[in-house]
Amino acid sequence: MSHFSTSPIVIIGAGMAGLTCASYLHRAGRAVLVLEADEAVGGRVRTDVTPDGFRLDRGFQVLQTQYPEVQRLLDYGALRLQAFRSGAAIRLADGRQTTLVNPLEQPLSAFSALTSPIGTLADKLRILALVQRVKSRSNQELLTSSASDTLTFLRQYGWSEQIIDSFFRPFFGGVFLDRNLGTASNFFEFVFKQFVEGKASIPALGMQQIPEQLAARLPAGSLRLLTKVESIQGSAIRLASGETLSAAAVVLATDGQAAARLLPDMGAAYPTTWRRTTCTYFAADRSPVSADKLLRLNAASNSLAHNVAFPSHVAPAYAPTGRTLVSVSTHGSQNLTEAELTAHLRVELAAWFGPAAAHWQHLRTYYIPQALAVYPAGQAAQQPVRLTDALYRCGDYTGYPSLNSAMASGREVAEALLA
């Protein structure tokens, strides 16, 4: 078999769920072998560096510092986390712009600015009430409470259509990749709490630093990259190379689609549908906005530039000196070629940020068809992770769509194996 004297626990997939599982097993003294088909760890949490020094996360992503699983395992100091400011600059449907600073921490002052045409006084008081409500309940209580979809929840809570359209849709629609707000409302409350209590941050050198940190803690030889698994038969794993490995147990830590390929029966039992997003990166010679570290949201429902971020304002190493990195997110399926999408975005960005935006350098476009698992009302916050005595699975598709859920499922599988 290999240099392992006894068969290791084999984890297929070196994304956040698999690396978390491996970290806890290794910490407890168990031999692990992590197999990853790609050339680097991270799964969906990856960063590419361009020849001229831009750092491009594969899709706009942030780390919520209050995520409990993240706090358990990651060394924030080593990641040199850089935080976005709480709030957003919003382009309203009529083209007017307004800035909300700390809208969840201090809703009355944030929404009462003279320049803020968003929401009534009653709307602001309701945000204050929801802040108090989520702070008084544990994450587990929120995630397991009964739910409707988020839009129904917001309307039943009493918010006006105006604040739903100009704040909740662009802000949480960006988080969920779902501007229709069909995501379960208990998950909305959980995410709302994370924004109230924590900071949306990025590591100084890109999101891939997060999985790299976990991978670096594993012993030498326990991670094999560019190693594709062809099939699983009991505790035997057949690789695409023809090699066969024997395992004490197998943990399937791939995304849902790869898991269904390796275990067709599981795909039928646990179907997963996905939200898609497209992230287009541009480089600007001069920043079109002040370096206020705020996310830019577009409330216009017919736009393609749904939200815009300037990551290099937050973490300067994301761009070479003197240049600005612009990240533009487009949610859903657009059926446009890369050239068509880029051309449409240039027109929208020029109307939003001035004529120079029409000439920003296009760096790269990422199409991410499986960005987040769809999480409707009524779905369990955690599906079973144990499939047979020696076969387990983990990943955020087994729970709710977030880094916290991916890591939670990895920890739960490790605990089940250690028990």
Phi, psi and omega in degrees: 000275175204205182282356178287128180288323172242158183296134178279168165283123183261126180249122182262108181115123181250042169277192185295325180292312182295318180292324177296313179302313180298321181299313181291322179294315180297319179300328181272004175090010179271141177286132180231152171226119181256125180251128182230126182288333184277178183271357180210162178279166171123335182062242179280350182261084185227154179228128174257142177250123182282162180304328180266010167098015172277140176257118185246107172292143182282084188096142180293123182222150172226161175255123176276116189293341181269359177304124185298321181293324180294318180295327180294325197244330188266148174264100183297322182300317180293330179284343183050060184297137177241127189261139165290155174285147176291126178127195181195155169258122189248130172266114184284167184301331181271006178094345177292155180238145177218149182245129177246114176256131182054048184293336180266329179283318184225070187299324184295315181285324183295313185273352184266358177305142183302331182278359185258102179271029185254121169080154177268173176300321179297322177300316183293321179294326178292324176297317178301318180295320180291323176304312181296320183296312184288329180290335182273356183239148179286162177304317183295319178299317181295314185291334183257003179285159180292152190219154165248194168280162187297319182298316177299317179301313183297319180292319180291331178289340173108006180291148179287154177300330183295315180285331176297314183286325187264346179234301187295316180298307181293324184283299183282335171300327176288322178294316184271352189057039190207086183287348174280351178056043177275358181291150183303138184289334177292326175291322175303315181295321177299313181293320177304317180297321180297321179289327179291317189264339185238190180236138173279117190228163171227143175297150184305328184248019176108158186297334181295343176301335182291303176296327179299323180297317179292318181298324182293341180276349182278151181292154179304138177087357184264002178230124179242116178272168179050041182235099184268134178271130181270317182200162176237125174234101183064237179259013177258134181242121179260126180269160178299334180287348183102345180291146176241134179245146173252145188232147172291326175199159181241132176244119179270104184244028177276178171289171185299324183292315179294325178297319180293329177292319182283329180230082185305325180297324181293321179300322179290325183282328184232071182293141179234129171251155192234149169266139182249156176214160175234134179241120180249126180255135174236158173243131178248140177285330177227138180292133180279353182224163175292154182281064185273357177064025178260146171285144176258127181244144178248116181275352180290123188289338184264012183273160174259332176275091186283313171216149185233134177233154175241080187303328183287345171290328184272312179235098189303333182290353176291345180222151174294157183307133176087359179236161184238133176268132180242124179249123182242123181256135176234120185264152176085186183262123185253342181056040177243147172290166179301318181295319180294315180298314181300317180296315178299316182296320180302319180296313181295317182293325178294322178292331184273314190245004179106160189300334180299333182297335179294344184246011176300146179287125176282122182266307184192153176238129177249121171263124184237089185291334179243064183284311180218140174292140175295134183232087183278165175302141177094348178281142180294143179292342174212119174275166182301136178259343179264122182261317173218184181303326186240014182227125182230164176221151174212162185146157184292341178292344176277351180228244179240156192283091177193162175300322180299318181292320178301314182290322178298317181293323177296318178295318182296321177294317178301315181296321179295320180291322181287334180286000000 
